[in-house]
């Protein structure tokens, strides 16, 4: 599944329902289109937000077929996510609007690529997919455990291979249980990663070998739902 397909699967669209929830009622359609040529790096260009807006859908277009990334305000500070895709056809990108959301839009494109962003604001809250949110939160714990096992063994020498395998075994079991109980749209990806961890011959320090494609799709889906994978580092030097 392409990034654009995943974005379409998870973004809120005016006039449509998403996973059984009502979509946001637009305040005004296609207001104040913003456009440019080339990247508008952080903090980006001015992007006024109505005082009563609680969510937004941006119809984003850019020329060519290279990747793009769009950020509303300071995503890191808000614990939200920049959203990306591939230029060539319009895609709808959705964000919650919080009291701290900055009125700027950052756009990263290749070279002198022309782009435009047309916002539709809403007085309704962003429609989080709660099942997906729960899976993203739980998976972040598993992902953290695996990366900490690799980092502790390879980079810090904090334990031996036996301890590395014990940690990976425990995380693999947690992932299997998460996949089995999942009701969200990333269940297939969780199952795929669970199978890879179970069936792939383990190379010490490479616990997630064979999971790269599924992990990428999970990351995109969690980002689109603005339930970003937040990892906990056990070893930080």
C-alpha positions as CSV (number, residue, x, y, z in Angstrom):
1,X,0.0,0.0,0.0
2,X,1.4,3.4,-1.0
3,X,1.8,6.3,1.4
4,X,-0.9,8.2,-0.5
5,X,-3.3,5.3,-0.1
6,X,-2.7,5.1,3.6
7,X,-3.2,8.9,3.9
8,X,-6.6,8.5,2.0
9,X,-7.6,5.7,4.3
10,X,-7.1,7.6,7.5
11,X,-7.6,11.3,6.7
12,X,-10.9,13.0,7.5
13,X,-12.8,14.2,4.5
14,X,-15.7,16.8,4.5
15,X,-19.0,15.1,3.8
16,X,-17.8,11.6,4.6
17,X,-17.8,9.3,7.6
18,X,-14.6,7.8,9.0
19,X,-14.8,4.5,10.9
20,X,-18.3,5.1,12.1
21,X,-17.7,8.7,13.3
22,X,-19.3,11.9,12.1
23,X,-16.9,14.0,10.1
24,X,-16.2,17.6,11.0
25,X,-18.7,20.2,9.8
26,X,-16.7,22.7,7.7
27,X,-16.8,26.4,8.7
28,X,-16.0,27.4,5.2
29,X,-14.8,25.4,2.2
30,X,-11.6,26.2,0.3
31,X,-10.6,29.3,2.3
32,X,-7.4,31.3,1.7
33,X,-5.3,29.0,-0.4
34,X,-1.6,29.2,0.3
35,X,0.9,28.4,-2.4
36,X,4.6,28.5,-3.1
37,X,7.6,27.2,-5.1
38,X,10.2,25.2,-3.3
39,X,10.3,24.4,0.4
40,X,9.0,26.7,3.1
41,X,11.0,25.3,6.1
42,X,10.0,25.6,9.7
43,X,8.5,27.7,11.0
44,X,7.0,28.1,7.5
45,X,4.6,30.6,6.0
46,X,1.8,32.5,7.6
47,X,-1.3,30.4,7.9
48,X,-4.2,32.1,9.7
49,X,-6.6,29.9,11.8
50,X,-10.1,31.0,12.7
51,X,-10.6,31.4,16.5
52,X,-13.3,28.8,16.6
53,X,-11.6,26.2,14.5
54,X,-10.9,22.8,16.2
55,X,-9.7,20.8,13.2
56,X,-8.6,21.2,9.7
57,X,-8.4,19.4,6.4
58,X,-5.9,20.7,3.9
59,X,-6.2,19.8,0.2
60,X,-2.5,19.7,-0.8
61,X,-1.2,19.5,-4.3
62,X,2.4,19.6,-5.7
63,X,3.9,19.1,-9.2
64,X,6.0,16.2,-10.2
65,X,6.3,12.8,-8.5
66,X,8.7,13.5,-5.6
67,X,8.0,13.2,-1.9
68,X,6.5,16.0,0.2
69,X,6.0,16.8,3.9
70,X,3.6,19.3,5.4
71,X,3.6,20.5,9.1
72,X,1.0,22.6,10.8
73,X,2.6,24.8,13.6
74,X,5.2,23.0,15.7
75,X,4.3,19.4,15.4
76,X,7.0,18.2,17.9
77,X,5.9,20.6,20.6
78,X,2.3,19.6,20.1
79,X,3.1,15.8,19.9
80,X,1.5,15.7,16.5
81,X,3.0,14.7,13.2
82,X,4.1,16.2,9.9
83,X,2.2,14.5,7.1
84,X,3.7,13.4,3.8
85,X,3.1,11.7,0.6
86,X,4.0,11.8,-3.1
87,X,3.3,14.7,-5.5
88,X,1.2,14.2,-8.5
89,X,-2.4,14.3,-7.4
90,X,-4.3,16.1,-4.6
91,X,-4.3,14.5,-1.2
92,X,-6.3,15.5,1.9
93,X,-4.3,16.0,5.1
94,X,-6.0,16.5,8.5
95,X,-4.9,17.9,11.8
96,X,-6.5,18.6,15.2
97,X,-6.2,22.3,16.1
98,X,-5.2,22.9,19.7
99,X,-4.9,26.2,21.7
100,X,-1.1,26.0,21.2
101,X,-1.3,25.3,17.4
102,X,0.8,28.0,15.7
103,X,-0.5,29.8,12.6
104,X,2.2,28.7,10.3
105,X,2.5,26.0,7.6
106,X,5.8,24.3,6.8
107,X,6.2,22.5,3.4
108,X,9.2,20.4,2.3
109,X,9.4,19.6,-1.4
110,X,12.2,18.8,-3.8
111,X,13.9,21.7,-5.6
112,X,11.6,24.3,-7.1
113,X,8.5,22.2,-7.0
114,X,5.3,24.2,-7.1
115,X,2.7,23.5,-4.4
116,X,-0.6,24.7,-3.0
117,X,-2.5,24.1,0.2
118,X,-6.3,24.8,0.5
119,X,-7.7,24.6,4.1
120,X,-11.1,23.7,5.2
121,X,-11.5,24.5,8.9
122,X,-14.1,22.9,11.2
123,X,-15.6,23.8,14.6
124,X,-15.8,20.0,15.3
125,X,-13.0,18.1,17.0
126,X,-10.5,16.0,15.0
127,X,-12.0,12.5,14.7
128,X,-9.3,10.3,16.3
129,X,-9.5,6.6,15.5
130,X,-9.4,5.4,19.1
131,X,-8.7,1.8,18.3
132,X,-5.8,2.9,16.2
133,X,-4.6,5.2,19.0
134,X,-4.6,2.3,21.5
135,X,-2.6,0.1,19.1
136,X,-0.1,2.9,18.3
137,X,0.5,3.5,22.0
138,X,0.9,-0.2,22.8
139,X,3.1,-0.8,19.8
140,X,5.4,2.1,20.8
141,X,6.2,0.2,24.0
142,X,7.1,-2.9,22.0
143,X,9.1,-0.9,19.6
144,X,10.9,0.8,22.4
145,X,11.8,-2.6,24.0
146,X,13.2,-3.9,20.8
147,X,15.3,-0.8,20.0
148,X,16.6,-0.7,23.6
149,X,17.6,-4.3,23.4
150,X,19.6,-3.7,20.2
151,X,21.1,-0.4,21.5
152,X,22.0,-1.8,24.8
153,X,23.7,-4.8,23.3
154,X,25.4,-3.3,20.2
155,X,26.2,0.3,21.2
156,X,26.5,0.3,25.0
157,X,27.6,-3.3,25.9
158,X,25.1,-3.1,28.8
159,X,24.4,-6.9,28.6
160,X,25.3,-10.0,26.8
161,X,23.6,-11.9,23.9
162,X,21.6,-14.1,26.3
163,X,20.0,-11.0,27.9
164,X,19.4,-9.6,24.4
165,X,17.6,-12.7,23.4
166,X,15.5,-12.7,26.6
167,X,14.5,-9.1,26.0
168,X,13.6,-9.8,22.3
169,X,11.6,-12.9,23.3
170,X,9.6,-10.9,25.8
171,X,8.9,-8.1,23.3
172,X,8.0,-10.6,20.6
173,X,5.4,-12.2,22.9
174,X,3.9,-8.7,23.6
175,X,3.7,-8.0,19.9
176,X,1.9,-11.3,19.3
177,X,-0.6,-10.5,22.0
178,X,-1.1,-7.0,20.6
179,X,-1.7,-8.3,17.1
180,X,-4.1,-11.0,18.2
181,X,-6.3,-8.4,20.1
182,X,-6.1,-5.6,17.6
183,X,-9.3,-4.2,16.0
184,X,-7.7,-1.3,14.2
185,X,-6.6,-0.8,10.6
186,X,-3.0,-1.8,11.4
187,X,-3.8,-5.3,12.6
188,X,-2.4,-6.8,9.4
189,X,0.9,-4.9,9.8
190,X,1.1,-6.0,13.5
191,X,0.6,-9.6,12.5
192,X,3.2,-9.3,9.8
193,X,5.8,-7.9,12.2
194,X,4.9,-10.5,14.8
195,X,5.4,-13.3,12.2
196,X,8.8,-11.8,11.1
197,X,10.0,-11.6,14.7
198,X,8.9,-15.2,15.4
199,X,10.2,-16.8,12.2
200,X,13.3,-14.9,11.2
201,X,16.6,-16.2,12.3
202,X,17.7,-13.7,14.9
203,X,20.9,-11.8,14.4
204,X,22.0,-10.2,17.7
205,X,21.5,-6.4,17.5
206,X,19.0,-6.7,14.6
207,X,15.8,-7.6,16.3
208,X,13.5,-6.0,13.7
209,X,15.0,-7.5,10.6
210,X,12.2,-8.2,8.1
211,X,9.7,-5.8,9.6
212,X,10.7,-2.6,7.6
213,X,7.8,-2.4,5.2
214,X,5.1,-3.1,7.8
215,X,6.8,-0.8,10.3
216,X,6.7,2.0,7.7
217,X,3.0,1.5,7.2
218,X,2.3,1.5,10.9
219,X,4.3,4.7,11.3
220,X,2.4,6.5,8.6
221,X,-1.0,5.3,10.0
222,X,-0.2,6.4,13.5
223,X,1.1,9.8,12.2
224,X,-2.1,10.4,10.2
225,X,-4.1,9.7,13.3
226,X,-1.8,12.1,15.2
227,X,-0.9,9.4,17.7
228,X,2.7,9.4,16.9
229,X,5.0,6.5,18.0
230,X,6.8,8.0,21.0
231,X,9.7,5.8,22.0
232,X,11.3,5.5,25.4
233,X,15.1,5.3,25.3
234,X,16.7,3.3,28.1
235,X,20.2,4.2,27.0
236,X,21.1,7.8,26.1
237,X,24.8,7.9,26.8
